[in-house]
Amino acid sequence: MSILYLLIPLGVVLMAIAIGVFIWTVRSGQYEDLEGPAYRILMDDDDPMIPRRPHDENKTPGEN
């Protein structure tokens, strides 16, 4: 029974920390744009992923 004198205040302190962290994330804008990152992966990039060397630009893919 005496362990409750330790566990209840410890639980209250942990809950207060969790609520404080949640309020901090809301105020700092962590939940502003939830759909943007999901759609960003679908957007096509115009830049090639593998950079070409300058002397290879005039060759077609089958040439050596």
MARFIMAR-332022 format. One record per residue: residue number from 1; residue in three letters; y, z, x of N, C-alpha, C in turn. Coordinates in Angstrom, 2 decimals, padded with zeros to 5 digits. Each point is the difference from the previous one (the first is absolute). Layout:
- NUM / ALA / Y / Z / X / Y / Z / X / Y / Z / X
...
END
This chain:
- 1 / MET / -001.20 / 000.00 / 000.82 / 001.20 / 000.00 / -000.82 / 001.26 / 000.00 / 000.86
- 2 / SER / -000.08 / 000.63 / 001.15 / 001.19 / 000.07 / 000.85 / 000.33 / -001.36 / 000.64
- 3 / ILE / -000.97 / -000.93 / 000.02 / 000.26 / -001.32 / 000.56 / 000.99 / -000.78 / -000.88
- 4 / LEU / 000.08 / 000.34 / -001.28 / 000.95 / -000.65 / -000.89 / 001.44 / 000.27 / 000.40
- 5 / TYR / 000.24 / 001.15 / 000.62 / 001.35 / 000.31 / 000.47 / 000.43 / -000.93 / 001.13
- 6 / LEU / -000.95 / -000.61 / 000.65 / 000.29 / -000.98 / 001.05 / -000.01 / -001.43 / -000.55
- 7 / LEU / -000.98 / -000.32 / -000.83 / -000.18 / -001.38 / -000.45 / 001.06 / -000.45 / -001.01
- 8 / ILE / 000.43 / 000.86 / -000.87 / 001.00 / -000.39 / -001.00 / 001.35 / -000.31 / 000.66
- 9 / PRO / 000.54 / 000.85 / 000.85 / 001.25 / -000.38 / 000.67 / -000.16 / -001.23 / 000.91
- 10 / LEU / -001.15 / -000.13 / 000.65 / -000.24 / -001.16 / 000.84 / -000.03 / -001.28 / -000.84
- 11 / GLY / -000.62 / 000.07 / -001.17 / -000.02 / -001.15 / -000.90 / 001.39 / -000.35 / -000.52
- 12 / VAL / 000.80 / 001.00 / -000.29 / 001.37 / -000.23 / -000.47 / 000.84 / -000.64 / 001.11
- 13 / VAL / -000.18 / 000.48 / 001.21 / 000.76 / -000.57 / 001.13 / -000.41 / -001.45 / 000.24
- 14 / LEU / -001.28 / -000.28 / -000.02 / -000.46 / -001.38 / 000.19 / 000.49 / -000.92 / -001.12
- 15 / MET / 000.01 / 000.50 / -001.22 / 000.50 / -000.79 / -001.12 / 001.50 / -000.26 / 000.14
- 16 / ALA / 000.74 / 000.98 / 000.46 / 001.44 / -000.18 / 000.21 / 000.26 / -001.03 / 001.10
- 17 / ILE / -000.81 / 000.02 / 001.04 / 000.15 / -001.00 / 001.07 / -000.31 / -001.39 / -000.53
- 18 / ALA / -001.06 / -000.14 / -000.79 / -000.38 / -001.29 / -000.56 / 001.09 / -000.53 / -000.93
- 19 / ILE / 000.58 / 000.85 / -000.83 / 001.08 / -000.42 / -000.89 / 001.24 / -000.38 / 000.81
- 20 / GLY / 000.29 / 000.75 / 001.04 / 001.15 / -000.32 / 000.86 / -000.16 / -001.34 / 000.69
- 21 / VAL / -001.20 / -000.29 / 000.49 / -000.25 / -001.30 / 000.65 / 000.11 / -001.12 / -001.02
- 22 / PHE / -000.52 / 000.20 / -001.21 / 000.10 / -001.02 / -001.04 / 001.45 / -000.28 / -000.37
- 23 / ILE / 000.80 / 001.03 / -000.16 / 001.42 / -000.18 / -000.33 / 000.71 / -000.71 / 001.14
- 24 / TRP / -000.33 / 000.32 / 001.24 / 000.61 / -000.67 / 001.15 / -000.34 / -001.49 / 000.02
- 25 / THR / -001.26 / -000.36 / -000.31 / -000.37 / -001.41 / 000.00 / 000.69 / -000.76 / -001.12
- 26 / VAL / 000.17 / 000.63 / -001.15 / 000.69 / -000.67 / -001.11 / 001.47 / -000.23 / 000.36
- 27 / ARG / 000.64 / 000.98 / 000.59 / 001.42 / -000.13 / 000.37 / 000.22 / -000.99 / 001.13
- 28 / SER / -000.99 / -000.17 / 000.88 / 000.17 / -000.93 / 001.12 / -000.37 / -001.43 / -000.38
- 29 / GLY / -000.45 / -000.24 / -001.22 / -000.24 / -001.35 / -000.48 / -001.38 / -000.56 / 000.31
- 30 / GLN / -000.98 / 000.85 / 000.19 / -001.34 / -000.48 / 000.32 / -000.66 / -000.72 / -001.17
- 31 / TYR / 000.42 / 000.27 / -001.22 / -000.63 / -000.58 / -001.18 / 000.89 / -001.03 / -000.69
- 32 / GLU / 000.96 / -000.55 / 000.69 / 000.94 / -000.93 / -000.61 / -000.65 / -001.34 / -000.35
- 33 / ASP / -000.71 / -000.61 / 000.94 / -000.57 / -001.32 / -000.22 / -001.50 / 000.07 / 000.21
- 34 / LEU / -000.74 / 000.20 / -001.09 / -001.44 / 000.13 / 000.12 / -000.71 / -001.36 / -000.06
- 35 / GLU / 000.65 / -001.02 / -000.59 / -000.65 / -001.30 / -000.14 / 000.35 / -000.96 / 001.13
- 36 / GLY / 001.09 / 000.22 / 000.71 / 000.43 / -000.91 / 001.05 / -001.02 / -000.22 / 001.10
- 37 / PRO / -000.56 / 001.05 / 000.59 / -001.01 / -000.22 / 001.04 / -001.25 / -000.73 / -000.49
- 38 / ALA / -000.35 / 000.18 / -001.27 / -001.17 / -000.69 / -000.54 / 000.25 / -001.50 / -000.11
- 39 / TYR / 001.22 / -000.40 / -000.36 / 000.32 / -001.42 / -000.11 / 000.36 / -000.62 / 001.34
- 40 / ARG / 000.43 / 000.80 / 000.94 / 000.42 / -000.51 / 001.31 / -001.15 / -000.65 / 000.75
- 41 / ILE / -001.22 / 000.50 / -000.21 / -001.15 / -000.57 / 000.69 / -000.34 / -001.38 / -000.55
- 42 / LEU / 000.40 / -000.30 / -001.23 / -000.28 / -001.29 / -000.59 / 001.01 / -001.07 / 000.37
- 43 / MET / 001.15 / 000.40 / 000.51 / 001.04 / -000.96 / 000.37 / -000.42 / -000.76 / 001.25
- 44 / ASP / 000.20 / -001.32 / -000.02 / -000.40 / -000.84 / 001.12 / 001.09 / -000.01 / 001.05
- 45 / ASP / -000.40 / 000.20 / 001.25 / 000.93 / -000.06 / 001.11 / 000.08 / -001.43 / 000.50
- 46 / ASP / 001.20 / -000.46 / 000.31 / 000.18 / -001.34 / 000.54 / -000.27 / -000.05 / 001.50
- 47 / ASP / 000.10 / 001.12 / 000.66 / -000.22 / 000.04 / 001.44 / -001.49 / -000.02 / 000.30
- 48 / PRO / -000.42 / -000.76 / 001.01 / -001.43 / 000.02 / 000.34 / -000.37 / 001.35 / 000.62
- 49 / MET / -001.21 / 000.41 / -000.26 / -000.45 / 001.29 / 000.52 / -000.32 / -000.06 / 001.49
- 50 / ILE / -000.47 / -001.17 / 000.47 / -000.33 / -000.16 / 001.41 / 001.08 / -000.89 / 000.62
- 51 / PRO / 000.78 / 000.51 / 000.93 / 001.05 / -000.83 / 000.59 / -000.61 / -001.10 / 000.88
- 52 / ARG / 000.60 / -001.16 / -000.07 / -000.45 / -001.12 / 000.82 / 000.77 / -000.04 / 001.29
- 53 / ARG / -000.64 / -000.54 / 001.03 / 000.69 / -000.21 / 001.26 / 000.87 / -001.24 / -000.13
- 54 / PRO / 001.12 / -000.09 / 000.69 / 000.92 / -001.14 / -000.17 / -000.63 / -001.34 / 000.30
- 55 / HIS / -000.91 / -000.13 / 000.96 / -000.55 / -001.30 / 000.33 / -001.11 / -000.42 / -000.96
- 56 / ASP / -000.46 / 000.86 / -000.90 / -001.03 / -000.34 / -000.97 / 000.58 / -000.48 / -001.33
- 57 / GLU / 001.30 / 000.00 / -000.17 / 000.60 / -000.35 / -001.30 / -000.17 / -001.48 / -000.34
- 58 / ASN / -000.05 / -000.89 / 000.99 / -000.09 / -001.42 / -000.27 / -001.44 / -000.46 / -000.19
- 59 / LYS / -000.98 / 000.83 / 000.25 / -001.40 / -000.39 / -000.13 / -000.48 / 000.26 / -001.43
- 60 / THR / -000.95 / -000.81 / -000.42 / -000.64 / 000.25 / -001.28 / -001.15 / 000.98 / 000.24
- 61 / PRO / -000.54 / 000.63 / -001.03 / -001.01 / 001.03 / 000.21 / -001.27 / -000.51 / 000.68
- 62 / GLY / -000.38 / -001.29 / -000.10 / -001.22 / -000.50 / 000.60 / 000.14 / -000.42 / 001.45
- 63 / GLU / 001.20 / -000.09 / 000.52 / 000.21 / -000.47 / 001.37 / -000.17 / 001.12 / 001.01
- 64 / ASN / -000.41 / -000.37 / 001.22 / -000.13 / 000.99 / 001.08 / 001.09 / -000.16 / 000.99
END
